[in-house]
């Protein structure tokens, strides 16, 4: 779950709240689900939590990539020519 938390934090820092809100929200939901599953204290809950945390990390990484692509295209977009 630590990896998922870190991935979400990096995505947030990259502007995912603006550029990849749906992905960021999904990652947060998966992380919360992982916490609840782990709290059951069962072996099955552990494996479910692990899968949810891995999913959260993957979705957060997608949010990061989407955010970086959006900010890169903003930075690299040339200004319109003056008339």
TAVENSUL-V214032 format. One record per helix or strand of 3 or more residues. SS is the DSSP state (a for helix, b for strand). FROM is the first residue (numbers start at 1). LEN is the number of residues. If there is no record, write none. Layout:
BEGIN
ss:SS from:FROM len:LEN
ss:SS from:FROM len:LEN
END
This chain:
BEGIN
ss:a from:2 len:12
ss:a from:16 len:4
ss:a from:21 len:19
ss:a from:43 len:34
END
